[in-house]
Amino acid sequence: MEKHNGNYSPKELSLHKEYERIMQRESKIAGKNWIIPPVREVFKTNKQIGQIVESSSVLRSYNNRYGLTRDKCAYESVAAHTNLCMTILDRCLSYMYGPDMDLPDMYTYRELMEALRRHDLPENIIGDIPDNGEAENSGKRATEITYFNAFASYSPLREHFFEENVNRLLTEMEDKSSFFGRMLYVTDKISALFITLWHDSVGRHPLMHPKSRKISGRDFAEMQICDDKVNGCYRASEMWAIDYFKMRELEQYDDTGYFTALIVAYTLAVNGRWYIWRDHDYR
């Protein structure tokens, strides 16, 4: 366990010890020996990310990015979402490869950031394409690809190889077929979780409806696990955490453990405890 310097409050010490306990358990569940990010590093990073999350909150009468949440709860524009994703990825890359981003020769830092910048660009026009556990909406997806291609066509000719790499990254992000593709996918995945956790922290919980017309069998099954129910709805932060951890085991989302560390630390900072249903996995 990391040695503490005595500058923490009793509450912070308690959270840090709980973080280390949980990350040891998560490492065993993942079936690999992660290098668990130091508690001090993760909590400092989360404070930085938390400021970006807070600045992402914009007052809107209705936000169609989150089709399963109750109206007027999740206030986040596509631009704010993209900014948050890029901040999360930048922090991860800095931790893994150093501040100068000495990346492996596969992709450059700029290519990774550009793929994130573009991944939801069409949603400014056509609205969210929600992952509701059912077959993809092929019509919306085709329209999204049309906008991707149109945007890329304006790139300077000298950036031909840059555009090829960005397009490849977007494909790898969609199907999680490479290390960096999964890294981009997880960044997008947990950004929504951070947004809902921040709203939880100010008492404005984005909720998910079990009777939504868009609900899938998978979503409904996950709702039954949630321990925190309000007015027949379910907290979106808990729903997305369930989805993340279930699918992480199936599809090996988090190759590094860094994203899990961010989720654990931010959840503890907001809730003061880990999810009850997750602790059940440890028994």
N, C-alpha and C positions, 0 to 999 in steps of 0.2 A: 504494500500500500504506500502511496505517495506520502512523504512526510509533510505535515502542515506547519506553517511558520508562526502560528499563534495569533494571526491577524484576523481570523474568521470569528464570526459570532457563533454561539451555540447552535442556532438554526442552520447556518451555513455548514458547519461541521457535520451536522446530522444529515443534511442533503448530500454532502460529499461522500460520506461513508455509505449511504444508501446507493448512490451512483456506482461506487466501486463494487458493491455487492451484486447489483443487478448486471453490470457489465461482465462480471465473471460468469454469471449464469448464462447470459446471452451468448458468450463465447462458446460455451458448451453446447447450447442448442444449435448454434450455427455449424457445429461440427468442424471447426477449424481454429487454429491458434491465431487469433487476432492480436495485433499490438494495440492494446486498449489505450486510447488517447488520455493523457493525464487530466485529472479532474479540474485542475486550475485552468488549463488551456481551454477545455470544453466550456466551462461556465463563463469564462471571459468572452469567448467567441459567441456564445448564446446571448450575452448582453448586447453585443454589437448587432447580431442578427435581429434581436428583439426590437432594437431601435428602428431598423429597416421595416420590420413587420408593422410597428406602430404607425410609421409614416405611410404605409400602404393602405391604411384605412381611409376611404373616401366616402362621403355621404351620398348615397344613391337611393332612389325610391325603390329600385329593384335591380338586382344583379343577376344577369343570366349566365354568368360563368358557372354557377353552382346550381344546376337544375334540381338537385335533390334537397336543397336546404330551404328553410322557411323564408319567405320574402322579408326583405329589410334587415337581414341578419349579417350576411357575409359581404361586407363592402370592400371590394377590391377590383380595380380596373385591370385590364390585360397588361398595360404598361407597368403598373405597380407589381403585378405578379412576376413579370419578366425581370424587373429590377431585383426582386427578392431572390429569384432563382439564380441570377448571376452572382449575387452576393454570397449565397450559400456555396456555390461551386467554387468561387474564388477562394473562400476560406478553406475549403477542402483541399484544393490544389496547393495552396500555400503550405498547409500542414504536411501534405504528402511529399511535395517536391521542393519546398523552400520558397522564399519570397521572390527569387528570380525565375521561378517556374521552369526549372531544368527538366522538362518533360521528356518522356521517351520519344523516339523519332516518328511515331505514328501520326500524331496530330500536333498542331501548334496551339498555344493558349488562345490566340485570336480565333482560330477555327472552332474551338470548343465554345467560346463565348458567343460567337456569331450564330452557331446552331441553337443555343439557348435563346438568343435574342429573337430568332425567327420562329421558334417552335410553335408559338401561339399567335403569330402575327395575323393570320387570316381571321382569328376569332374576334378581332376588332370589328369585322364586317359581318361575318356569318354567325357569330355567337359561339357558345361553348359546344364542344363535342364530348359529352360526358361519358366516362367509363362506367356504365351501369351494370356490367357483368353480362351483358347480352351481346348479340351480333352487332358488329360495327355498322353505323349508319353510312352505307357506301356512298350515298348521294352527297352528304356533307363532307365525307373524306375526299371524294373526287374534287369537290369545289375547293377544299383546303389545298390540295396538291396543285390545282390550277393557279391559286394565288402564290404558292411557293415558287412555282416556275416563272410566273410573271415577274415577281420581285427579283429573282436571280438573273433574269434576262437583262436587267439594267446594269449589271455589274461590269466594270471595265474589262476589256478583252485580256489585259495582262493578268487578270485574276482567274483565269480559266481553271487552273489546278486547285486554287482556293475554293472555288465554287464546287468542284467535284468532291472535295473533301467534306465541305459543309453538307452537301446533299447526302453523302455516304453516312455522315454522322447522324443526320435526321432519320435516315432509314434504320440505322443501328439503334438509335434511341427508341424508335417505334417497336422494334422486335427484340430489343435487349440482346443483340447477338454478339456484342463485344464488350470488353471491360469499360471503355469510355462511353459506349452506348448505354450501358447499365448505369454508369455514373450520372449521365444526363437524365435518364429516366427517373432515378431515385431522387435527384435534386428537384425535379418537377413534382414528384409524388409527395415529398415531405414538406414542400413549401405550403401546400394546402393545409397540412396538419399544423404547421406553425401559425398560420393565420387563424385557424379555429381555436388553437390554444391561447393565443393572445386575446381573442374575444372572450374566452372563458375567464381569463385573468381580470377582465374589467366587468364581469357579470353579464355579458351580452352573448349568450351561448348560441352559436349557429346550430340549429336542430335539424334532424332528418325525419321525415314522415314515413311511417311504415305503410301507409296507404297511398303513397305517391303512385301515379300512373306509370312512372318510369322505374319503379322499384323492381329489382330482379330477385330471383330466389336466393342468390348468394347474399345480396344485401340484407334480405329479410332474416336469413339464418344468422348473420353477424349481429343484427340488432338484438337477437334474443340473448346474446352474451353480455350486452352492455348492462352495467350495474347502476347507471345513473339515468333514470327516466324522468322526464318532465312533461306533463300534460299529454301523455301518449306518444311523445317524440323521443328522439335519441340524440345525444350530443355528437355532433359531427366529428369532433376531435377524437372521440373514442372509436367511432366507426372507422375512420381512416387509419387509426393506429392498428386496429384489428386487421384491416385489409393489408397494411404494410407488413406486419409480422407474419401473417399467414402466407402471403405470397412471397415474402423473402425466403422462406424455407423451401418453397416449391421451385422458385425461379432464380435463387441465389442473387437477389438484388444487390446486396451490399457486400462487395468483395473485400472491403477494408474494415468494416466495423465503425467507421467514422460517422456515418449518417445515423446509425443506431445510437451512438454516443450522444449526438446532438439531440435526438428525440428524447432519450432517457433524461438528459439534463434539463431540457426545457419543460418536459412534463413534470418533473420533480419541482422545478422552480415555480410552476403555475399551481399545481395541485397539492404540493407538499407530500405526495405519496405516489407510488407506482400504481398502475392499473390492477385492480383486484383480480380480474380475469387472467391477466398475464402471470401473476404470481402463482396461480393455480397450475400453470404449465411446469412449475419448478418442483412439484410434489410427486 
